[in-house]
Amino acid sequence: MLWAGCYWQATRGGLAFRAPSPAARNTVSLRAPGASATPPVTAQTLDTERQPLSGFAEVTDQVRAAGVGPTRWANGAGRQGEDRYAAWD
């Protein structure tokens, strides 16, 4: 693997985005294969001016160290409800 990046987005319909915790909107959590902990990953780029909010973090070292297997992302700053979503890739 040469490079890995995590991109995430979240929206709250047509309303201004409000993270459940404003400090949380620039982080997601990463769980490596076989790990039980989900350490936070902080955005290197965060756009909160437009809908949807979007963040990016370069995670090559974390993914490379994890080895083969599913890497799971969690704790994105989205809310549940109609016309709302959070996603990461």
mmCIF file of the C-alpha atoms, coordinates in Angstrom:
data_MODEL
# 
_entry.id   MODEL 
# 
loop_
_atom_site.group_PDB 
_atom_site.id 
_atom_site.type_symbol 
_atom_site.label_atom_id 
_atom_site.label_alt_id 
_atom_site.label_comp_id 
_atom_site.label_asym_id 
_atom_site.label_entity_id 
_atom_site.label_seq_id 
_atom_site.pdbx_PDB_ins_code 
_atom_site.Cartn_x 
_atom_site.Cartn_y 
_atom_site.Cartn_z 
_atom_site.occupancy 
_atom_site.B_iso_or_equiv 
_atom_site.pdbx_formal_charge 
_atom_site.auth_seq_id 
_atom_site.auth_comp_id 
_atom_site.auth_asym_id 
_atom_site.auth_atom_id 
_atom_site.pdbx_PDB_model_num 
ATOM 1  C CA . MET A 1 1  ? 0.000   0.000  0.000  1.00 0.00 ? 1  MET A CA 1 
ATOM 2  C CA . LEU A 1 2  ? 1.412   3.359  -1.014 1.00 0.00 ? 2  LEU A CA 1 
ATOM 3  C CA . TRP A 1 3  ? -1.050  5.809  0.508  1.00 0.00 ? 3  TRP A CA 1 
ATOM 4  C CA . ALA A 1 4  ? -4.306  5.891  2.521  1.00 0.00 ? 4  ALA A CA 1 
ATOM 5  C CA . GLY A 1 5  ? -6.624  8.739  3.319  1.00 0.00 ? 5  GLY A CA 1 
ATOM 6  C CA . CYS A 1 6  ? -9.874  9.051  5.229  1.00 0.00 ? 6  CYS A CA 1 
ATOM 7  C CA . TYR A 1 7  ? -12.531 11.418 3.923  1.00 0.00 ? 7  TYR A CA 1 
ATOM 8  C CA . TRP A 1 8  ? -15.729 12.069 5.856  1.00 0.00 ? 8  TRP A CA 1 
ATOM 9  C CA . GLN A 1 9  ? -18.859 14.135 5.413  1.00 0.00 ? 9  GLN A CA 1 
ATOM 10 C CA . ALA A 1 10 ? -21.963 14.865 7.431  1.00 0.00 ? 10 ALA A CA 1 
ATOM 11 C CA . THR A 1 11 ? -25.029 16.980 6.927  1.00 0.00 ? 11 THR A CA 1 
ATOM 12 C CA . ARG A 1 12 ? -28.155 17.912 8.778  1.00 0.00 ? 12 ARG A CA 1 
ATOM 13 C CA . GLY A 1 13 ? -30.538 18.558 5.945  1.00 0.00 ? 13 GLY A CA 1 
ATOM 14 C CA . GLY A 1 14 ? -30.896 22.222 5.046  1.00 0.00 ? 14 GLY A CA 1 
ATOM 15 C CA . LEU A 1 15 ? -30.014 23.434 8.522  1.00 0.00 ? 15 LEU A CA 1 
ATOM 16 C CA . ALA A 1 16 ? -26.612 24.608 9.650  1.00 0.00 ? 16 ALA A CA 1 
ATOM 17 C CA . PHE A 1 17 ? -24.519 21.658 10.779 1.00 0.00 ? 17 PHE A CA 1 
ATOM 18 C CA . ARG A 1 18 ? -24.125 21.215 14.503 1.00 0.00 ? 18 ARG A CA 1 
ATOM 19 C CA . ALA A 1 19 ? -22.010 18.353 15.732 1.00 0.00 ? 19 ALA A CA 1 
ATOM 20 C CA . PRO A 1 20 ? -23.281 16.666 18.898 1.00 0.00 ? 20 PRO A CA 1 
ATOM 21 C CA . SER A 1 21 ? -20.076 18.054 20.389 1.00 0.00 ? 21 SER A CA 1 
ATOM 22 C CA . PRO A 1 22 ? -18.629 20.984 18.387 1.00 0.00 ? 22 PRO A CA 1 
ATOM 23 C CA . ALA A 1 23 ? -15.096 19.801 19.173 1.00 0.00 ? 23 ALA A CA 1 
ATOM 24 C CA . ALA A 1 24 ? -15.887 16.388 17.639 1.00 0.00 ? 24 ALA A CA 1 
ATOM 25 C CA . ARG A 1 25 ? -16.532 17.539 14.099 1.00 0.00 ? 25 ARG A CA 1 
ATOM 26 C CA . ASN A 1 26 ? -12.843 17.359 13.189 1.00 0.00 ? 26 ASN A CA 1 
ATOM 27 C CA . THR A 1 27 ? -12.329 13.760 14.380 1.00 0.00 ? 27 THR A CA 1 
ATOM 28 C CA . VAL A 1 28 ? -13.346 10.204 13.584 1.00 0.00 ? 28 VAL A CA 1 
ATOM 29 C CA . SER A 1 29 ? -12.111 7.008  15.203 1.00 0.00 ? 29 SER A CA 1 
ATOM 30 C CA . LEU A 1 30 ? -10.114 4.249  13.531 1.00 0.00 ? 30 LEU A CA 1 
ATOM 31 C CA . ARG A 1 31 ? -10.120 0.613  14.602 1.00 0.00 ? 31 ARG A CA 1 
ATOM 32 C CA . ALA A 1 32 ? -7.426  -1.491 13.003 1.00 0.00 ? 32 ALA A CA 1 
ATOM 33 C CA . PRO A 1 33 ? -7.864  -5.218 12.274 1.00 0.00 ? 33 PRO A CA 1 
ATOM 34 C CA . GLY A 1 34 ? -7.728  -7.190 15.520 1.00 0.00 ? 34 GLY A CA 1 
ATOM 35 C CA . ALA A 1 35 ? -7.678  -4.072 17.716 1.00 0.00 ? 35 ALA A CA 1 
ATOM 36 C CA . SER A 1 36 ? -10.217 -3.292 20.418 1.00 0.00 ? 36 SER A CA 1 
ATOM 37 C CA . ALA A 1 37 ? -9.336  0.384  20.814 1.00 0.00 ? 37 ALA A CA 1 
ATOM 38 C CA . THR A 1 38 ? -10.563 3.116  18.455 1.00 0.00 ? 38 THR A CA 1 
ATOM 39 C CA . PRO A 1 39 ? -8.069  5.985  18.698 1.00 0.00 ? 39 PRO A CA 1 
ATOM 40 C CA . PRO A 1 40 ? -9.182  9.332  17.262 1.00 0.00 ? 40 PRO A CA 1 
ATOM 41 C CA . VAL A 1 41 ? -7.965  10.584 13.897 1.00 0.00 ? 41 VAL A CA 1 
ATOM 42 C CA . THR A 1 42 ? -7.900  14.367 13.579 1.00 0.00 ? 42 THR A CA 1 
ATOM 43 C CA . ALA A 1 43 ? -8.694  16.106 10.306 1.00 0.00 ? 43 ALA A CA 1 
ATOM 44 C CA . GLN A 1 44 ? -5.820  17.787 8.533  1.00 0.00 ? 44 GLN A CA 1 
ATOM 45 C CA . THR A 1 45 ? -8.400  19.613 6.415  1.00 0.00 ? 45 THR A CA 1 
ATOM 46 C CA . LEU A 1 46 ? -11.889 20.530 7.656  1.00 0.00 ? 46 LEU A CA 1 
ATOM 47 C CA . ASP A 1 47 ? -14.523 22.501 5.734  1.00 0.00 ? 47 ASP A CA 1 
ATOM 48 C CA . THR A 1 48 ? -17.385 23.689 7.934  1.00 0.00 ? 48 THR A CA 1 
ATOM 49 C CA . GLU A 1 49 ? -18.489 26.579 5.737  1.00 0.00 ? 49 GLU A CA 1 
ATOM 50 C CA . ARG A 1 50 ? -20.629 24.546 3.330  1.00 0.00 ? 50 ARG A CA 1 
ATOM 51 C CA . GLN A 1 51 ? -23.087 21.673 3.441  1.00 0.00 ? 51 GLN A CA 1 
ATOM 52 C CA . PRO A 1 52 ? -22.035 18.978 3.889  1.00 0.00 ? 52 PRO A CA 1 
ATOM 53 C CA . LEU A 1 53 ? -19.265 19.421 6.425  1.00 0.00 ? 53 LEU A CA 1 
ATOM 54 C CA . SER A 1 54 ? -16.215 17.535 5.152  1.00 0.00 ? 54 SER A CA 1 
ATOM 55 C CA . GLY A 1 55 ? -12.959 16.402 6.685  1.00 0.00 ? 55 GLY A CA 1 
ATOM 56 C CA . PHE A 1 56 ? -9.803  14.674 5.481  1.00 0.00 ? 56 PHE A CA 1 
ATOM 57 C CA . ALA A 1 57 ? -6.914  12.934 7.243  1.00 0.00 ? 57 ALA A CA 1 
ATOM 58 C CA . GLU A 1 58 ? -3.933  11.136 5.714  1.00 0.00 ? 58 GLU A CA 1 
ATOM 59 C CA . VAL A 1 59 ? -3.744  7.787  7.538  1.00 0.00 ? 59 VAL A CA 1 
ATOM 60 C CA . THR A 1 60 ? -1.112  5.827  5.621  1.00 0.00 ? 60 THR A CA 1 
ATOM 61 C CA . ASP A 1 61 ? 0.977   4.953  8.677  1.00 0.00 ? 61 ASP A CA 1 
ATOM 62 C CA . GLN A 1 62 ? -2.003  3.789  10.761 1.00 0.00 ? 62 GLN A CA 1 
ATOM 63 C CA . VAL A 1 63 ? -3.437  1.610  7.980  1.00 0.00 ? 63 VAL A CA 1 
ATOM 64 C CA . ARG A 1 64 ? -0.047  0.196  6.992  1.00 0.00 ? 64 ARG A CA 1 
ATOM 65 C CA . ALA A 1 65 ? 0.735   -0.710 10.627 1.00 0.00 ? 65 ALA A CA 1 
ATOM 66 C CA . ALA A 1 66 ? -2.662  -2.406 10.978 1.00 0.00 ? 66 ALA A CA 1 
ATOM 67 C CA . GLY A 1 67 ? -1.919  -4.955 8.293  1.00 0.00 ? 67 GLY A CA 1 
ATOM 68 C CA . VAL A 1 68 ? -4.433  -6.916 6.251  1.00 0.00 ? 68 VAL A CA 1 
ATOM 69 C CA . GLY A 1 69 ? -8.071  -6.893 7.292  1.00 0.00 ? 69 GLY A CA 1 
ATOM 70 C CA . PRO A 1 70 ? -10.991 -4.520 7.693  1.00 0.00 ? 70 PRO A CA 1 
ATOM 71 C CA . THR A 1 71 ? -10.265 -1.091 9.086  1.00 0.00 ? 71 THR A CA 1 
ATOM 72 C CA . ARG A 1 72 ? -13.329 0.400  10.725 1.00 0.00 ? 72 ARG A CA 1 
ATOM 73 C CA . TRP A 1 73 ? -14.240 4.017  11.153 1.00 0.00 ? 73 TRP A CA 1 
ATOM 74 C CA . ALA A 1 74 ? -16.587 5.302  13.830 1.00 0.00 ? 74 ALA A CA 1 
ATOM 75 C CA . ASN A 1 75 ? -17.703 8.338  15.791 1.00 0.00 ? 75 ASN A CA 1 
ATOM 76 C CA . GLY A 1 76 ? -18.187 10.741 12.907 1.00 0.00 ? 76 GLY A CA 1 
ATOM 77 C CA . ALA A 1 77 ? -19.977 13.916 13.940 1.00 0.00 ? 77 ALA A CA 1 
ATOM 78 C CA . GLY A 1 78 ? -23.388 13.292 12.443 1.00 0.00 ? 78 GLY A CA 1 
ATOM 79 C CA . ARG A 1 79 ? -26.859 13.104 13.908 1.00 0.00 ? 79 ARG A CA 1 
ATOM 80 C CA . GLN A 1 80 ? -29.661 10.639 13.341 1.00 0.00 ? 80 GLN A CA 1 
ATOM 81 C CA . GLY A 1 81 ? -32.937 11.603 11.757 1.00 0.00 ? 81 GLY A CA 1 
ATOM 82 C CA . GLU A 1 82 ? -34.695 12.393 8.526  1.00 0.00 ? 82 GLU A CA 1 
ATOM 83 C CA . ASP A 1 83 ? -32.569 13.941 5.772  1.00 0.00 ? 83 ASP A CA 1 
ATOM 84 C CA . ARG A 1 84 ? -29.328 13.548 7.743  1.00 0.00 ? 84 ARG A CA 1 
ATOM 85 C CA . TYR A 1 85 ? -26.281 11.431 7.049  1.00 0.00 ? 85 TYR A CA 1 
ATOM 86 C CA . ALA A 1 86 ? -22.656 10.864 7.935  1.00 0.00 ? 86 ALA A CA 1 
ATOM 87 C CA . ALA A 1 87 ? -20.234 8.891  5.792  1.00 0.00 ? 87 ALA A CA 1 
ATOM 88 C CA . TRP A 1 88 ? -16.541 8.173  5.519  1.00 0.00 ? 88 TRP A CA 1 
ATOM 89 C CA . ASP A 1 89 ? -14.372 6.431  3.000  1.00 0.00 ? 89 ASP A CA 1 
# 
